[in-house]
Amino acid sequence: MAKPRTAYVCNECGAQAAQWVGRCAECGAWNTLVETVIAPVTTTARSPRSGSFSGHSDSRVQRLAEITLDEATRLPSGIGELDRVLGGGLVTGSVVLIGGDPGIGKSTILLQTQAYLAREQRALYVSGEESPQQVGLRAQRLDLNRNDLHLLPETCVEQILAVAATEQPQVMIIDSIQTVFTERLQSAPGSVAQVRESAAQFTRFAKRSGTAIFLVGHVTKEGAIAGPRVLEHMVDTVLYFEGESNSRYRVMRAVKNRFGPVNELGVFAMTETGLKGVSNPSAIFLSRHEAPVAGSVIMVTWEGTRPLLVEIQALVDGCQGHHPRRITLGLEQNRLAMLLAVLHRHGGIAMGDQDVYVNAVGGVRIGETAADLAVLCAALSSFRDRSLPVDLVVFGEVGLAGEIRPVPNGEERLREAAKQGFKRAIIPRANAPRQGVLKDMVIQPVTRLSEVLDSL
């Protein structure tokens, strides 16, 4: 078998060069040449008599009806919220990429997972950033059984895979993908080429051996996983670990999952013995005020497969400069400007000379349009300095024509609000439940923004 060679390929036009240069000779782009492994070309001989190709005799076209569909084998991680984000557990032979800020708890939760899996499965923790003493101290601090934990301090991919082929673990944790390197490339660990090729080798090993692999990834200042974008396409599941540095709560979100629902959310609490799943996450996103306050309203957002109650806060204040501010935390900023324009056009309430600040309490990020009505209600409450009822819940999408559009899973959202003790709701008319379903809640369905303003 021919030895694979390396070349420098331009990310813009795909041109190849024998060595690195600052500017691509084909397209003229600067700093776009990346070291890449060029696999040897294998030619297949065609038999003129039989008309078949040699070398791939087992390749044939199949009908989907002929393929045996087996349910994927899942391993419980021991943490219910992590299993929820993964879609019900860790699938054998899958590759999971976990990204997050430094110190957010990636290594902690994976060490806890290894300790649980090690009771019945063979798990291997590959540490490329921390020494064995540091990992041992963490395990001691988390009160884990260190007799069942197997650790490999190594950064060379070929050495790691050689040990894994001998040990044959069911689960392997790579901490982190930016610290390992492959001998096929000459570039430094953490470079685009090294991260891509190392992840490709781990992925091939996982699919061939059936070993489930966790890859820990660093994130950039923008919050995205460092390295090439193709890294997220190689793996089966991509998880983001989020949380405020001064908060004990952490949120894990699935942005890609081939074996479960996407955008699933898991909530954890950092304790002295590690991360623990939060069984009732709605409680941490609700700050129950002793008295009604202006600019606060409760909405029900849908995350993955369950509803969550989140408090939306708004502050409307007179502009001190020439350009009014529109600042959001946890919500889309451009959508706030659009909603304020709709409020002016169809509600007759102008905030063009006001600074508007909107925040989703608890650090949760809301990407769905069901928060539109709650944002407008909170902004109007702060602008008028009049508080809304504490037992009121609001959700719905606001259109540019002033209509209130329905959102998915309306009845399930109302059931969650009723479970948390809310007695009143303003929702789109198309989301109104059948009569008698929620007897203890007063529901006001609306179709236009003017109806919402009249009710408030």
ZAPA-84719 format. One record per residue (C-alpha): residue in three letters; x, y, z. Coordinates in nm, 4 decimals, m for minus. Layout:
BEGIN
site resn:ala east:X north:Y up:Z
...
REM end
This chain:
BEGIN
site resn:met east:0.0000 north:0.0000 up:0.0000
site resn:ala east:0.1406 north:0.3370 up:m0.1006
site resn:lys east:0.2255 north:0.5762 up:0.1777
site resn:pro east:m0.0094 north:0.8768 up:0.1910
site resn:arg east:0.1537 north:1.2044 up:0.1042
site resn:thr east:0.0755 north:1.5569 up:0.2189
site resn:ala east:0.0109 north:1.8699 up:0.0210
site resn:tyr east:m0.1066 north:2.2229 up:0.0868
site resn:val east:m0.4579 north:2.2843 up:m0.0464
site resn:cys east:m0.6223 north:2.6253 up:m0.0827
site resn:asn east:m0.9510 north:2.6545 up:0.1080
site resn:glu east:m1.0848 north:2.9020 up:m0.1485
site resn:cys east:m1.0184 north:2.7412 up:m0.4880
site resn:gly east:m0.8800 north:2.3937 up:m0.4052
site resn:ala east:m0.5419 north:2.4481 up:m0.5750
site resn:gln east:m0.2525 north:2.2360 up:m0.4444
site resn:ala east:0.1037 north:2.3388 up:m0.3670
site resn:ala east:0.4052 north:2.1346 up:m0.2651
site resn:gln east:0.4924 north:2.3708 up:0.0204
site resn:trp east:0.3231 north:2.6445 up:0.2168
site resn:val east:0.3208 north:2.9954 up:0.0727
site resn:gly east:0.1438 north:3.3013 up:0.1998
site resn:arg east:m0.0596 north:3.3638 up:m0.1153
site resn:cys east:m0.2330 north:3.1118 up:m0.3390
site resn:ala east:m0.0893 north:3.1207 up:m0.6901
site resn:glu east:m0.4267 north:3.0390 up:m0.8498
site resn:cys east:m0.6854 north:3.2630 up:m0.6823
site resn:gly east:m0.4561 north:3.5116 up:m0.5065
site resn:ala east:m0.6099 north:3.4603 up:m0.1597
site resn:trp east:m0.3851 north:3.5116 up:0.1413
site resn:asn east:m0.3237 north:3.2542 up:0.4196
site resn:thr east:m0.5621 north:2.9945 up:0.2736
site resn:leu east:m0.3205 north:2.7039 up:0.2174
site resn:val east:m0.3790 north:2.4224 up:0.4682
site resn:glu east:m0.1760 north:2.1049 up:0.5034
site resn:thr east:m0.3846 north:1.8057 up:0.3956
site resn:val east:m0.3275 north:1.4327 up:0.3618
site resn:ile east:m0.3567 north:1.3250 up:m0.0019
site resn:ala east:m0.4632 north:0.9618 up:m0.0128
site resn:pro east:m0.2976 north:0.7497 up:m0.2823
site resn:val east:m0.5105 north:0.6913 up:m0.5902
site resn:thr east:m0.6108 north:0.3281 up:m0.6291
site resn:thr east:m0.7057 north:0.2219 up:m0.9794
site resn:thr east:m0.9338 north:m0.0721 up:m1.0442
site resn:ala east:m0.8803 north:m0.2901 up:m1.3470
site resn:arg east:m1.1781 north:m0.3549 up:m1.5665
site resn:ser east:m1.2158 north:m0.6964 up:m1.7244
site resn:pro east:m1.3110 north:m0.6550 up:m2.0898
site resn:arg east:m1.4871 north:m0.9916 up:m2.0955
site resn:ser east:m1.6864 north:m0.9817 up:m1.7749
site resn:gly east:m1.7339 north:m0.6070 up:m1.7695
site resn:ser east:m1.6845 north:m0.5980 up:m1.3908
site resn:phe east:m1.4387 north:m0.4050 up:m1.1790
site resn:ser east:m1.1945 north:m0.5853 up:m0.9529
site resn:gly east:m1.1229 north:m0.4685 up:m0.5990
site resn:his east:m1.4830 north:m0.4011 up:m0.4883
site resn:ser east:m1.6566 north:m0.7304 up:m0.5490
site resn:asp east:m1.8859 north:m0.6840 up:m0.2439
site resn:ser east:m2.0258 north:m0.3516 up:m0.3634
site resn:arg east:m2.3765 north:m0.3781 up:m0.5031
site resn:val east:m2.6954 north:m0.1790 up:m0.5231
site resn:gln east:m2.9508 north:m0.2727 up:m0.2567
site resn:arg east:m3.3153 north:m0.1940 up:m0.2025
site resn:leu east:m3.3954 north:m0.0354 up:0.1317
site resn:ala east:m3.6528 north:m0.3070 up:0.1959
site resn:glu east:m3.3732 north:m0.5671 up:0.1919
site resn:ile east:m3.1687 north:m0.3924 up:0.4623
site resn:thr east:m3.2112 north:m0.5251 up:0.8167
site resn:leu east:m3.3059 north:m0.2413 up:1.0504
site resn:asp east:m3.1721 north:m0.3008 up:1.4005
site resn:glu east:m3.2369 north:m0.0675 up:1.6895
site resn:ala east:m2.9219 north:0.1179 up:1.7932
site resn:thr east:m2.7698 north:m0.0091 up:2.1171
site resn:arg east:m2.7533 north:0.2675 up:2.3771
site resn:leu east:m2.5476 north:0.2914 up:2.6943
site resn:pro east:m2.6876 north:0.4971 up:2.9855
site resn:ser east:m2.4460 north:0.7658 up:3.1029
site resn:gly east:m2.5726 north:0.7760 up:3.4607
site resn:ile east:m2.6856 north:1.1389 up:3.4230
site resn:gly east:m3.0460 north:1.1718 up:3.3091
site resn:glu east:m3.0073 north:1.5147 up:3.1503
site resn:leu east:m2.7080 north:1.3991 up:2.9448
site resn:asp east:m2.9055 north:1.0973 up:2.8233
site resn:arg east:m3.1875 north:1.3312 up:2.7237
site resn:val east:m2.9549 north:1.5481 up:2.5145
site resn:leu east:m2.8012 north:1.2406 up:2.3514
site resn:gly east:m3.1471 north:1.1132 up:2.2571
site resn:gly east:m3.1810 north:0.8373 up:2.5168
site resn:gly east:m2.8232 north:0.7329 up:2.5841
site resn:leu east:m2.4850 north:0.6885 up:2.4190
site resn:val east:m2.5019 north:0.4933 up:2.0920
site resn:thr east:m2.2275 north:0.2357 up:2.0391
site resn:gly east:m1.9915 north:0.3309 up:1.7584
site resn:ser east:m2.0962 north:0.6967 up:1.7637
site resn:val east:m1.8696 north:1.0008 up:1.7881
site resn:val east:m1.9862 north:1.2856 up:2.0136
site resn:leu east:m1.8220 north:1.6283 up:2.0054
site resn:ile east:m1.8637 north:1.8408 up:2.3206
site resn:gly east:m1.7644 north:2.2083 up:2.3070
site resn:gly east:m1.7703 north:2.4779 up:2.5710
site resn:asp east:m1.5788 north:2.7556 up:2.7419
site resn:pro east:m1.2782 north:2.6682 up:2.9612
site resn:gly east:m1.3846 north:2.5637 up:3.3101
site resn:ile east:m1.7492 north:2.5100 up:3.2140
site resn:gly east:m1.7406 north:2.1435 up:3.3241
site resn:lys east:m1.6679 north:1.9352 up:3.0118
site resn:ser east:m1.3984 north:1.7224 up:3.1727
site resn:thr east:m1.5997 north:1.6935 up:3.4934
site resn:ile east:m1.9130 north:1.5522 up:3.3334
site resn:leu east:m1.7151 north:1.3126 up:3.1137
site resn:leu east:m1.5175 north:1.1823 up:3.4117
site resn:gln east:m1.8465 north:1.1255 up:3.5947
site resn:thr east:m1.9822 north:0.9457 up:3.2892
site resn:gln east:m1.6738 north:0.7250 up:3.2695
site resn:ala east:m1.7055 north:0.6354 up:3.6381
site resn:tyr east:m2.0658 north:0.5239 up:3.5846
site resn:leu east:m1.9954 north:0.3311 up:3.2643
site resn:ala east:m1.6896 north:0.1626 up:3.4170
site resn:arg east:m1.9166 north:m0.0398 up:3.6461
site resn:glu east:m2.0255 north:m0.2620 up:3.3570
site resn:gln east:m1.8289 north:m0.1388 up:3.0514
site resn:arg east:m1.4639 north:m0.0807 up:2.9780
site resn:ala east:m1.3968 north:0.2920 up:2.9414
site resn:leu east:m1.0697 north:0.4698 up:2.8576
site resn:tyr east:m0.9954 north:0.8344 up:2.9367
site resn:val east:m0.7259 north:0.9856 up:2.7120
site resn:ser east:m0.5861 north:1.3024 up:2.8688
site resn:gly east:m0.3875 north:1.5317 up:2.6453
site resn:glu east:m0.4179 north:1.8507 up:2.8513
site resn:glu east:m0.3920 north:1.7412 up:3.2141
site resn:ser east:m0.1430 north:1.5196 up:3.3914
site resn:pro east:m0.2530 north:1.1944 up:3.5600
site resn:gln east:m0.2150 north:1.3664 up:3.8982
site resn:gln east:m0.4587 north:1.6412 up:3.7974
site resn:val east:m0.7159 north:1.3904 up:3.6725
site resn:gly east:m0.6718 north:1.1885 up:3.9913
site resn:leu east:m0.7288 north:1.4930 up:4.2087
site resn:arg east:m1.0489 north:1.5722 up:4.0187
site resn:ala east:m1.1735 north:1.2174 up:4.0642
site resn:gln east:m1.0945 north:1.2379 up:4.4359
site resn:arg east:m1.2752 north:1.5707 up:4.4647
site resn:leu east:m1.5799 north:1.4234 up:4.2891
site resn:asp east:m1.5709 north:1.1203 up:4.5216
site resn:leu east:m1.5419 north:0.8729 up:4.2332
site resn:asn east:m1.4161 north:0.5154 up:4.2517
site resn:arg east:m1.0682 north:0.5456 up:4.1026
site resn:asn east:m1.0123 north:0.1677 up:4.0874
site resn:asp east:m1.2373 north:0.1393 up:3.7821
site resn:leu east:m1.1034 north:0.4452 up:3.5966
site resn:his east:m0.8495 north:0.3761 up:3.3211
site resn:leu east:m0.6351 north:0.6710 up:3.2120
site resn:leu east:m0.3996 north:0.7126 up:2.9156
site resn:pro east:m0.1830 north:1.0296 up:2.9071
site resn:glu east:m0.1037 north:1.0484 up:2.5346
site resn:thr east:m0.1331 north:1.2971 up:2.2483
site resn:cys east:m0.0242 north:1.0947 up:1.9447
site resn:val east:m0.3231 north:0.9590 up:1.7533
site resn:glu east:m0.1405 north:0.6513 up:1.6269
site resn:gln east:m0.0308 north:0.5582 up:1.9813
site resn:ile east:m0.3827 north:0.6132 up:2.1168
site resn:leu east:m0.5409 north:0.3923 up:1.8520
site resn:ala east:m0.2774 north:0.1228 up:1.9086
site resn:val east:m0.3583 north:0.1121 up:2.2801
site resn:ala east:m0.7321 north:0.1193 up:2.2060
site resn:ala east:m0.6964 north:m0.1755 up:1.9686
site resn:thr east:m0.5335 north:m0.3704 up:2.2523
site resn:glu east:m0.7606 north:m0.2598 up:2.5364
site resn:gln east:m1.0811 north:m0.2675 up:2.3240
site resn:pro east:m1.2812 north:m0.0156 up:2.5316
site resn:gln east:m1.6549 north:0.0299 up:2.4755
site resn:val east:m1.6227 north:0.4047 up:2.5458
site resn:met east:m1.3220 north:0.6309 up:2.4877
site resn:ile east:m1.2883 north:0.9982 up:2.5882
site resn:ile east:m1.0413 north:1.2258 up:2.4057
site resn:asp east:m0.9653 north:1.5395 up:2.6080
site resn:ser east:m0.9148 north:1.7323 up:2.3914
site resn:ile east:m0.9108 north:1.7069 up:2.0101
site resn:gln east:m0.7024 north:2.0273 up:1.9866
site resn:thr east:m0.4123 north:1.8711 up:2.1811
site resn:val east:m0.3687 north:1.5477 up:1.9861
site resn:phe east:m0.1701 north:1.5161 up:1.6649
site resn:thr east:m0.1100 north:1.2617 up:1.3921
site resn:glu east:0.2333 north:1.1678 up:1.2591
site resn:arg east:0.1037 north:1.1936 up:0.9034
site resn:leu east:0.1226 north:1.5727 up:0.9186
site resn:gln east:0.4064 north:1.8054 up:1.0098
site resn:ser east:0.1917 north:2.0938 up:1.1335
site resn:ala east:0.1550 north:2.1756 up:1.5029
site resn:pro east:m0.1209 north:2.0261 up:1.7221
site resn:gly east:m0.4371 north:2.2337 up:1.7165
site resn:ser east:m0.3961 north:2.3465 up:1.3575
site resn:val east:m0.6788 north:2.3044 up:1.1110
site resn:ala east:m0.5145 north:2.0125 up:0.9342
site resn:gln east:m0.4237 north:1.8285 up:1.2548
site resn:val east:m0.7715 north:1.8656 up:1.4055
site resn:arg east:m0.9413 north:1.7480 up:1.0878
site resn:glu east:m0.7163 north:1.4475 up:1.0243
site resn:ser east:m0.7123 north:1.3393 up:1.3912
site resn:ala east:m1.0915 north:1.3521 up:1.4108
site resn:ala east:m1.1155 north:1.1547 up:1.0867
site resn:gln east:m0.8955 north:0.8762 up:1.2260
site resn:phe east:m1.0959 north:0.8562 up:1.5494
site resn:thr east:m1.4205 north:0.8467 up:1.3517
site resn:arg east:m1.2983 north:0.5609 up:1.1317
site resn:phe east:m1.1871 north:0.3673 up:1.4407
site resn:ala east:m1.5267 north:0.4188 up:1.6091
site resn:lys east:m1.7209 north:0.2936 up:1.3073
site resn:arg east:m1.4895 north:m0.0043 up:1.2572
site resn:ser east:m1.4672 north:m0.1204 up:1.6197
site resn:gly east:m1.8028 north:m0.0076 up:1.7619
site resn:thr east:m1.6355 north:0.2057 up:2.0305
site resn:ala east:m1.8286 north:0.5153 up:2.1345
site resn:ile east:m1.5964 north:0.8179 up:2.1419
site resn:phe east:m1.6319 north:1.1537 up:2.3154
site resn:leu east:m1.4258 north:1.4373 up:2.1653
site resn:val east:m1.3747 north:1.7476 up:2.3797
site resn:gly east:m1.3400 north:2.0646 up:2.1717
site resn:his east:m1.2351 north:2.4181 up:2.2592
site resn:val east:m1.4480 north:2.7128 up:2.1523
site resn:thr east:m1.3541 north:3.0461 up:1.9989
site resn:lys east:m1.4406 north:3.3901 up:2.1328
site resn:glu east:m1.7580 north:3.3809 up:1.9238
site resn:gly east:m1.8676 north:3.0589 up:2.0977
site resn:ala east:m1.8145 north:2.8225 up:1.8008
site resn:ile east:m1.6008 north:2.5102 up:1.8246
site resn:ala east:m1.2424 north:2.5895 up:1.7283
site resn:gly east:m1.1085 north:2.4209 up:1.4181
site resn:pro east:m1.2500 north:2.3556 up:1.0722
site resn:arg east:m1.6257 north:2.3518 up:1.0164
site resn:val east:m1.5896 north:2.0085 up:0.8629
site resn:leu east:m1.5150 north:1.8766 up:1.2129
site resn:glu east:m1.8836 north:1.9076 up:1.3030
site resn:his east:m1.9812 north:1.7249 up:0.9828
site resn:met east:m1.7567 north:1.4273 up:1.0627
site resn:val east:m1.9092 north:1.3440 up:1.4000
site resn:asp east:m2.2560 north:1.2073 up:1.4776
site resn:thr east:m2.3513 north:1.4437 up:1.7606
site resn:val east:m2.2448 north:1.7976 up:1.8475
site resn:leu east:m2.3150 north:1.9273 up:2.1999
site resn:tyr east:m2.2530 north:2.2782 up:2.3296
site resn:phe east:m2.1965 north:2.3371 up:2.7007
site resn:glu east:m2.3109 north:2.6854 up:2.8043
site resn:gly east:m2.3364 north:2.8772 up:3.1290
site resn:glu east:m2.2472 north:3.1958 up:3.3101
site resn:ser east:m1.9210 north:3.2026 up:3.5029
site resn:asn east:m2.0954 north:3.3360 up:3.8154
site resn:ser east:m2.3839 north:3.0876 up:3.8015
site resn:arg east:m2.3943 north:2.7314 up:3.9307
site resn:tyr east:m2.6235 north:2.6193 up:3.6494
site resn:arg east:m2.5053 north:2.4823 up:3.3159
site resn:val east:m2.7002 north:2.4217 up:2.9965
site resn:met east:m2.6088 north:2.1593 up:2.7368
site resn:arg east:m2.7646 north:2.1940 up:2.3924
site resn:ala east:m2.7593 north:1.9474 up:2.1024
site resn:val east:m2.7140 north:2.1281 up:1.7711
site resn:lys east:m2.6645 north:1.8069 up:1.5707
site resn:asn east:m2.7729 north:1.4537 up:1.6531
site resn:arg east:m2.8056 north:1.1648 up:1.4105
site resn:phe east:m2.9599 north:0.9437 up:1.6779
site resn:gly east:m3.2055 north:1.1789 up:1.8480
site resn:pro east:m3.3869 north:1.5128 up:1.8393
site resn:val east:m3.1874 north:1.8236 up:1.7594
site resn:asn east:m3.1965 north:2.1359 up:1.9795
site resn:glu east:m3.2606 north:1.9206 up:2.2856
site resn:leu east:m3.1700 north:2.0947 up:2.6106
site resn:gly east:m3.0209 north:1.9540 up:2.9286
site resn:val east:m2.9868 north:2.1549 up:3.2501
site resn:phe east:m2.7224 north:2.0793 up:3.5133
site resn:ala east:m2.6260 north:2.2209 up:3.8499
site resn:met east:m2.2613 north:2.2339 up:3.9582
site resn:thr east:m2.2228 north:2.0906 up:4.3103
site resn:glu east:m1.9296 north:1.9897 up:4.5279
site resn:thr east:m1.9526 north:1.6345 up:4.3924
site resn:gly east:m1.9836 north:1.7311 up:4.0258
site resn:leu east:m2.2650 north:1.8079 up:3.7855
site resn:lys east:m2.6155 north:1.6954 up:3.8714
site resn:gly east:m2.9179 north:1.6961 up:3.6419
site resn:val east:m3.1976 north:1.9415 up:3.7226
site resn:ser east:m3.5321 north:1.7604 up:3.7184
site resn:asn east:m3.7440 north:2.0793 up:3.7059
site resn:pro east:m3.5497 north:2.3286 up:3.4895
site resn:ser east:m3.8420 north:2.5720 up:3.4660
site resn:ala east:m3.7907 north:2.6625 up:3.8318
site resn:ile east:m3.4390 north:2.8024 up:3.7761
site resn:phe east:m3.5480 north:3.0268 up:3.4880
site resn:leu east:m3.8303 north:3.1816 up:3.6921
site resn:ser east:m3.7434 north:3.4464 up:3.9505
site resn:arg east:m4.0625 north:3.4755 up:4.1484
site resn:his east:m4.0943 north:3.8364 up:4.2588
site resn:glu east:m4.2497 north:3.9135 up:4.5946
site resn:ala east:m4.4536 north:4.1890 up:4.4313
site resn:pro east:m4.5438 north:4.2513 up:4.0658
site resn:val east:m4.2756 north:4.4475 up:3.8810
site resn:ala east:m4.2936 north:4.6345 up:3.5516
site resn:gly east:m4.1148 north:4.4923 up:3.2499
site resn:ser east:m4.1406 north:4.1244 up:3.3438
site resn:val east:m4.3518 north:3.8513 up:3.1834
site resn:ile east:m4.3387 north:3.4718 up:3.1700
site resn:met east:m4.3352 north:3.2803 up:2.8415
site resn:val east:m4.3249 north:2.9090 up:2.7551
site resn:thr east:m4.0528 north:2.8097 up:2.5105
site resn:trp east:m4.0147 north:2.4684 up:2.3494
site resn:glu east:m3.6690 north:2.3140 up:2.3741
site resn:gly east:m3.6224 north:1.9798 up:2.2039
site resn:thr east:m3.8966 north:1.7553 up:2.3406
site resn:arg east:m4.0184 north:1.9536 up:2.6418
site resn:pro east:m4.1528 north:2.2972 up:2.7355
site resn:leu east:m3.9632 north:2.5410 up:2.9586
site resn:leu east:m4.0967 north:2.8462 up:3.1400
site resn:val east:m3.8648 north:3.1448 up:3.1015
site resn:glu east:m3.8948 north:3.4972 up:3.2380
site resn:ile east:m3.8529 north:3.7736 up:2.9796
site resn:gln east:m3.7432 north:4.1079 up:3.1224
site resn:ala east:m3.7414 north:4.4399 up:2.9391
site resn:leu east:m3.6166 north:4.7851 up:3.0336
site resn:val east:m3.7289 north:5.0868 up:2.8333
site resn:asp east:m3.5530 north:5.4119 up:2.9187
site resn:gly east:m3.5072 north:5.7482 up:2.7534
site resn:cys east:m3.2231 north:5.7655 up:2.5029
site resn:gln east:m2.9266 north:5.9662 up:2.6288
site resn:gly east:m2.7587 north:5.9939 up:2.2884
site resn:his east:m2.8491 north:6.0369 up:1.9254
site resn:his east:m2.8993 north:5.6673 up:1.8435
site resn:pro east:m3.1387 north:5.4601 up:2.0594
site resn:arg east:m3.0021 north:5.1241 up:2.1667
site resn:arg east:m3.1612 north:4.7860 up:2.0958
site resn:ile east:m2.9785 north:4.5282 up:2.3089
site resn:thr east:m3.0867 north:4.1692 up:2.3723
site resn:leu east:m2.9432 north:3.8850 up:2.5809
site resn:gly east:m3.0626 north:3.5387 up:2.4842
site resn:leu east:m3.2799 north:3.6710 up:2.1990
site resn:glu east:m3.2235 north:3.7887 up:1.8436
site resn:gln east:m3.1430 north:4.1595 up:1.8312
site resn:asn east:m3.2740 north:4.2240 up:1.4790
site resn:arg east:m3.6075 north:4.0699 up:1.5677
site resn:leu east:m3.6466 north:4.3155 up:1.8573
site resn:ala east:m3.6146 north:4.6081 up:1.6174
site resn:met east:m3.8752 north:4.4496 up:1.3900
site resn:leu east:m4.1188 north:4.3924 up:1.6779
site resn:leu east:m4.0877 north:4.7536 up:1.7935
site resn:ala east:m4.1703 north:4.8653 up:1.4390
site resn:val east:m4.4798 north:4.6424 up:1.4388
site resn:leu east:m4.5843 north:4.7866 up:1.7759
site resn:his east:m4.5547 north:5.1383 up:1.6353
site resn:arg east:m4.7353 north:5.0653 up:1.3092
site resn:his east:m5.0229 north:4.8521 up:1.4397
site resn:gly east:m5.0375 north:4.9582 up:1.8047
site resn:gly east:m4.9674 north:5.3282 up:1.7798
site resn:ile east:m4.6964 north:5.3110 up:2.0485
site resn:ala east:m4.3661 north:5.4700 up:1.9432
site resn:met east:m4.0374 north:5.3874 up:2.1155
site resn:gly east:m3.8085 north:5.5453 up:1.8583
site resn:asp east:m3.6561 north:5.7778 up:2.1178
site resn:gln east:m3.6153 north:5.5075 up:2.3853
site resn:asp east:m3.3375 north:5.2628 up:2.4686
site resn:val east:m3.4800 north:4.9099 up:2.4839
site resn:tyr east:m3.3015 north:4.6269 up:2.6667
site resn:val east:m3.4429 north:4.2717 up:2.6674
site resn:asn east:m3.3075 north:3.9765 up:2.8651
site resn:ala east:m3.4002 north:3.6080 up:2.8979
site resn:val east:m3.3436 north:3.5293 up:3.2661
site resn:gly east:m3.1106 north:3.2427 up:3.3549
site resn:gly east:m2.8782 north:3.2676 up:3.0561
site resn:val east:m3.0999 north:3.0544 up:2.8301
site resn:arg east:m3.1024 north:3.1324 up:2.4582
site resn:ile east:m3.4389 north:3.1418 up:2.2820
site resn:gly east:m3.4299 north:3.0940 up:1.9076
site resn:glu east:m3.7975 north:3.0386 up:1.8301
site resn:thr east:m4.0548 north:3.3036 up:1.7345
site resn:ala east:m4.2871 north:3.2132 up:2.0232
site resn:ala east:m4.1087 north:3.4797 up:2.2299
site resn:asp east:m4.2381 north:3.7649 up:2.0092
site resn:leu east:m4.5540 north:3.8327 up:2.2089
site resn:ala east:m4.3712 north:3.8086 up:2.5419
site resn:val east:m4.1055 north:4.0576 up:2.4273
site resn:leu east:m4.3697 north:4.3120 up:2.3231
site resn:cys east:m4.5652 north:4.2689 up:2.6457
site resn:ala east:m4.2529 north:4.3115 up:2.8596
site resn:ala east:m4.1414 north:4.6201 up:2.6636
site resn:leu east:m4.4858 north:4.7779 up:2.6868
site resn:ser east:m4.5044 north:4.7033 up:3.0605
site resn:ser east:m4.1715 north:4.8770 up:3.1192
site resn:phe east:m4.2601 north:5.1672 up:2.8883
site resn:arg east:m4.5895 north:5.2322 up:3.0716
site resn:asp east:m4.4366 north:5.1438 up:3.4105
site resn:arg east:m4.7297 north:4.9155 up:3.4795
site resn:ser east:m4.6751 north:4.5601 up:3.6024
site resn:leu east:m4.8439 north:4.2551 up:3.4551
site resn:pro east:m5.0161 north:3.9888 up:3.6688
site resn:val east:m4.7729 north:3.7432 up:3.8257
site resn:asp east:m4.9918 north:3.4465 up:3.7263
site resn:leu east:m4.9948 north:3.5423 up:3.3553
site resn:val east:m4.8139 north:3.3462 up:3.0846
site resn:val east:m4.7778 north:3.4670 up:2.7247
site resn:phe east:m4.6504 north:3.3141 up:2.4009
site resn:gly east:m4.7106 north:3.3612 up:2.0290
site resn:glu east:m4.5501 north:3.4812 up:1.7060
site resn:val east:m4.6158 north:3.8373 up:1.5870
site resn:gly east:m4.6353 north:3.8985 up:1.2121
site resn:leu east:m4.5495 north:4.2142 up:1.0236
site resn:ala east:m4.9189 north:4.2743 up:0.9550
site resn:gly east:m4.9954 north:4.2772 up:1.3271
site resn:glu east:m5.1418 north:3.9255 up:1.3347
site resn:ile east:m5.0712 north:3.6766 up:1.6138
site resn:arg east:m4.9578 north:3.3498 up:1.4598
site resn:pro east:m4.9740 north:3.0073 up:1.6282
site resn:val east:m4.6688 north:2.8173 up:1.7490
site resn:pro east:m4.6077 north:2.4401 up:1.7705
site resn:asn east:m4.7114 north:2.2363 up:2.0768
site resn:gly east:m4.9460 north:2.4998 up:2.2158
site resn:glu east:m5.1448 north:2.2671 up:2.4416
site resn:glu east:m4.8309 north:2.1109 up:2.5914
site resn:arg east:m4.7013 north:2.4591 up:2.6740
site resn:leu east:m5.0235 north:2.5435 up:2.8546
site resn:arg east:m5.0116 north:2.2206 up:3.0540
site resn:glu east:m4.6590 north:2.3023 up:3.1734
site resn:ala east:m4.7689 north:2.6533 up:3.2746
site resn:ala east:m5.0664 north:2.5150 up:3.4660
site resn:lys east:m4.8376 north:2.2666 up:3.6395
site resn:gln east:m4.6219 north:2.5583 up:3.7606
site resn:gly east:m4.9255 north:2.7389 up:3.9065
site resn:phe east:m5.0129 north:2.9947 up:3.6378
site resn:lys east:m5.3817 north:3.0827 up:3.6121
site resn:arg east:m5.4043 north:3.3113 up:3.3081
site resn:ala east:m5.2698 north:3.2937 up:2.9541
site resn:ile east:m5.2702 north:3.5084 up:2.6391
site resn:ile east:m5.2072 north:3.2862 up:2.3382
site resn:pro east:m5.2790 north:3.2740 up:1.9631
site resn:arg east:m5.6354 north:3.1719 up:1.8838
site resn:ala east:m5.5155 north:2.8764 up:1.6764
site resn:asn east:m5.3395 north:2.7373 up:1.9881
site resn:ala east:m5.6518 north:2.7513 up:2.2063
site resn:pro east:m5.7152 north:2.4045 up:2.3566
site resn:arg east:m6.0438 north:2.2203 up:2.3513
site resn:gln east:m6.3042 north:2.3196 up:2.6055
site resn:gly east:m6.2627 north:2.1563 up:2.9421
site resn:val east:m5.8999 north:2.0542 up:2.8905
site resn:leu east:m5.7547 north:2.3169 up:3.1277
site resn:lys east:m6.0349 north:2.4052 up:3.3676
site resn:asp east:m5.8208 north:2.5948 up:3.6214
site resn:met east:m5.6678 north:2.8370 up:3.3687
site resn:val east:m5.8333 north:3.1410 up:3.2126
site resn:ile east:m5.7199 north:3.1438 up:2.8490
site resn:gln east:m5.7607 north:3.4478 up:2.6262
site resn:pro east:m5.7048 north:3.3645 up:2.2575
site resn:val east:m5.6095 north:3.6580 up:2.0334
site resn:thr east:m5.5655 north:3.7069 up:1.6588
site resn:arg east:m5.4439 north:4.0687 up:1.6335
site resn:leu east:m5.1964 north:4.2834 up:1.8231
site resn:ser east:m5.4736 north:4.5324 up:1.9018
site resn:glu east:m5.6566 north:4.2616 up:2.1014
site resn:val east:m5.3469 north:4.2040 up:2.3111
site resn:leu east:m5.3103 north:4.5762 up:2.3855
site resn:asp east:m5.6774 north:4.6015 up:2.4857
site resn:ser east:m5.6463 north:4.3069 up:2.7236
site resn:leu east:m5.3339 north:4.4508 up:2.8872
REM end
